[in-house]
């Protein structure tokens, strides 16, 4: 199922009426503006969620995996990069959420949008490199080492100091 953000709202009324009930959910939804400083999930690319929703005494626990394809540029050689991030999640949705710790259970619905934003934005690399995306070393790493330039003669007096 591919849809926009409303697809991230899930009716869990069936879970709320049956203690310890479980439901498997697979969603693909586009989420706008998932961008960090050096990498972003394109607006037309879906975020994929494979989850198990489980009724617990406090609310509904959401467990599973969030996956998204991101794009960016290598911070060393500026090569275009594409990679998939995958993060396991285990979060509680409850009627009276604790800010920063749990998510709101709104009547008989949960909204996975904030969970997706939190997970993806925290997992996007701050300074991606070819090596961190398993492409191998950057093209700049393959350049043979060169001799460093000679020291600037204006600083020569500092080399005479005995510290």
C-alpha positions as CSV (number, residue, x, y, z in Angstrom):
1,X,0.0,0.0,0.0
2,X,1.6,3.3,-1.1
3,X,-0.1,6.5,0.1
4,X,0.6,9.8,1.7
5,X,0.7,10.8,5.3
6,X,-2.9,9.9,6.3
7,X,-1.8,6.2,5.7
8,X,0.4,6.7,8.9
9,X,-2.8,7.0,11.0
10,X,-3.9,3.5,12.2
11,X,-7.2,2.6,13.8
12,X,-6.3,0.3,16.7
13,X,-9.9,-0.1,18.2
14,X,-9.7,-3.9,17.7
15,X,-6.5,-4.0,19.8
16,X,-7.9,-1.8,22.5
17,X,-10.8,-4.2,23.2
18,X,-8.7,-7.4,23.4
19,X,-5.8,-7.5,26.0
20,X,-2.6,-8.9,24.5
21,X,-3.9,-8.8,21.0
22,X,-1.4,-8.3,18.1
23,X,-1.6,-7.1,14.5
24,X,1.1,-7.1,11.8
25,X,1.2,-3.9,9.7
26,X,3.1,-3.2,6.5
27,X,3.0,0.4,5.3
28,X,4.7,2.4,2.6
29,X,4.1,6.2,2.9
30,X,5.7,9.3,1.5
31,X,6.7,11.8,4.2
32,X,7.8,15.3,3.1
33,X,10.8,17.2,4.4
34,X,12.9,14.3,5.8
35,X,16.2,16.1,5.5
36,X,19.3,16.4,7.6
37,X,22.4,18.6,7.1
38,X,23.9,16.4,4.4
39,X,21.4,13.7,3.5
40,X,17.7,13.6,2.7
41,X,14.9,11.2,1.9
42,X,13.5,12.3,-1.4
43,X,9.8,13.5,-1.1
44,X,8.7,11.0,-3.8
45,X,10.4,8.0,-2.0
46,X,8.3,6.0,0.4
47,X,9.3,5.2,3.9
48,X,8.6,1.5,4.6
49,X,7.3,0.3,7.9
50,X,7.1,-3.4,8.9
51,X,5.5,-3.4,12.4
52,X,3.8,-5.5,15.0
53,X,1.2,-3.6,17.1
54,X,0.5,-5.2,20.5
55,X,-2.0,-4.2,23.1
56,X,-0.4,-3.8,26.6
57,X,-2.0,-2.5,29.8
58,X,-0.6,1.0,29.2
59,X,-1.6,1.3,25.6
60,X,-0.2,-0.1,22.3
61,X,3.4,-1.0,21.7
62,X,4.8,-0.6,18.2
63,X,7.7,-2.9,17.3
64,X,9.4,-3.4,14.0
65,X,11.6,-1.8,11.4
66,X,11.5,1.5,9.6
67,X,13.4,1.7,6.3
68,X,14.1,4.7,4.0
69,X,16.3,5.3,1.0
70,X,18.3,8.5,1.4
71,X,20.5,10.5,-0.9
72,X,23.4,12.9,-0.3
73,X,26.9,13.7,-1.3
74,X,30.1,12.3,0.1
75,X,31.6,14.9,2.5
76,X,35.1,14.1,1.2
77,X,34.9,13.7,-2.5
78,X,31.4,15.1,-3.2
79,X,30.3,11.9,-5.1
80,X,26.5,11.4,-5.1
81,X,25.5,8.8,-2.6
82,X,22.4,6.6,-2.2
83,X,21.9,4.3,0.7
84,X,19.1,2.6,2.7
85,X,18.8,3.2,6.4
86,X,17.0,0.6,8.5
87,X,16.2,1.1,12.2
88,X,14.5,-1.2,14.6
89,X,11.9,0.5,16.8
90,X,10.0,-0.3,19.9
91,X,7.7,2.5,21.1
92,X,4.7,2.9,23.4
93,X,1.6,4.8,22.4
94,X,-0.5,5.7,25.5
95,X,-3.5,8.0,26.3
96,X,-1.4,10.2,28.5
97,X,2.0,10.3,26.8
98,X,5.2,11.4,28.5
99,X,6.8,14.0,26.3
100,X,10.0,12.7,24.8
101,X,9.4,9.1,26.0
102,X,6.1,7.9,24.6
103,X,3.7,8.8,21.8
104,X,0.0,9.7,22.0
105,X,-2.8,7.3,21.6
106,X,-5.6,9.5,20.3
107,X,-8.9,7.8,21.0
108,X,-8.6,4.6,19.0
109,X,-5.9,5.8,16.6
110,X,-2.2,6.0,16.6
111,X,-0.3,8.4,14.3
112,X,3.1,7.0,13.2
113,X,4.2,10.2,11.4
114,X,6.1,11.6,14.4
115,X,7.7,8.2,15.1
116,X,8.9,8.0,11.4
117,X,10.3,11.6,11.6
118,X,12.1,10.9,14.8
119,X,13.7,7.7,13.6
120,X,14.7,8.8,10.1
121,X,16.0,12.2,11.1
122,X,18.1,10.8,13.9
123,X,19.5,8.0,11.6
124,X,20.4,10.2,8.6
125,X,24.2,10.7,8.5
126,X,25.6,14.1,9.4
127,X,28.6,13.7,7.1
128,X,28.1,10.7,4.8
129,X,31.2,9.3,3.0
130,X,31.7,6.7,0.3
131,X,33.1,4.3,2.9
132,X,30.3,4.6,5.4
133,X,27.8,3.6,2.7
134,X,29.8,0.5,1.8
135,X,30.9,1.9,-1.6
136,X,34.5,1.6,-0.7
137,X,37.2,4.3,-0.3
138,X,36.6,7.8,-1.8
139,X,38.3,8.7,-5.0
140,X,40.4,11.2,-2.9
141,X,41.7,8.2,-0.8
142,X,43.1,6.6,-4.0
143,X,45.3,9.6,-4.9
144,X,49.0,8.8,-4.1
145,X,50.4,10.7,-1.1
146,X,52.3,13.8,-1.9
147,X,55.1,15.5,0.0
148,X,53.8,18.2,2.3
149,X,54.6,21.7,1.2
150,X,57.7,23.2,2.8
151,X,57.1,25.2,6.0
152,X,56.4,28.9,5.7
153,X,59.7,30.7,6.4
154,X,57.8,33.4,8.3
155,X,57.2,30.8,11.1
156,X,60.8,29.6,11.3
157,X,61.5,31.5,14.5
158,X,58.9,29.2,16.2
159,X,60.9,26.1,15.4
160,X,63.8,27.5,17.4
161,X,61.7,27.7,20.6
162,X,62.5,25.1,23.3
163,X,59.3,24.2,25.0
